[in-house]
Amino acid sequence: MKLLLLITFFLSCQSACIDECTCSKFSELGNRDVVNNQEAGCVFNATCIPNTTGMMLFVLWSGSQIEMPADVDYDGGPIFYLRAPSTGDVMNNFGIICENGTWYATKYPQGISYWALDGDITRNVGTPEEYNGRKTPVSGAYCFVE
């Protein structure tokens, strides 16, 4: 009888201990050429499809802890993007976390890039040391061939 109670207690604790994720599935964001494997809670593995050579994360100025530069062409879109040096795993490359129902990037491997008022793309502004730890809402991930 004690064994039955112990097993019941263990199973109920195990099912209650799994973290619930308040964010939508990462695969439901605007992703392109990304393979997503949602795991328990807010942990996931998202990688690029084969034959791609780079990875970008589209993130939003609104809600970002990174100050928007004065030369941003906001009409070009309310987003800026982050690049990773390899395809790897999105969660690890960009330090993706879920907080209050929103996915955030917290790592900036090559700084930030954005559309400037002069029509050019300003690439790799800032350093990881300058931005890492700041939260920026994620819009989607994109894998590409250079």
Secondary structure as GFF3:
##gff-version 3
##sequence-region A 1 146
A	DSSP	alpha_helix	2	16	.	.	.	ID=ss1
A	DSSP	three_ten_helix	26	28	.	.	.	ID=ss2
A	DSSP	beta_strand	34	38	.	.	.	ID=ss3
A	DSSP	beta_strand	44	48	.	.	.	ID=ss4
A	DSSP	beta_strand	54	60	.	.	.	ID=ss5
A	DSSP	three_ten_helix	74	76	.	.	.	ID=ss6
A	DSSP	beta_strand	79	84	.	.	.	ID=ss7
A	DSSP	alpha_helix	90	94	.	.	.	ID=ss8
A	DSSP	beta_strand	97	99	.	.	.	ID=ss9
A	DSSP	beta_strand	102	105	.	.	.	ID=ss10
A	DSSP	beta_strand	112	115	.	.	.	ID=ss11
A	DSSP	beta_strand	121	125	.	.	.	ID=ss12
A	DSSP	alpha_helix	128	131	.	.	.	ID=ss13
A	DSSP	beta_strand	136	144	.	.	.	ID=ss14
###
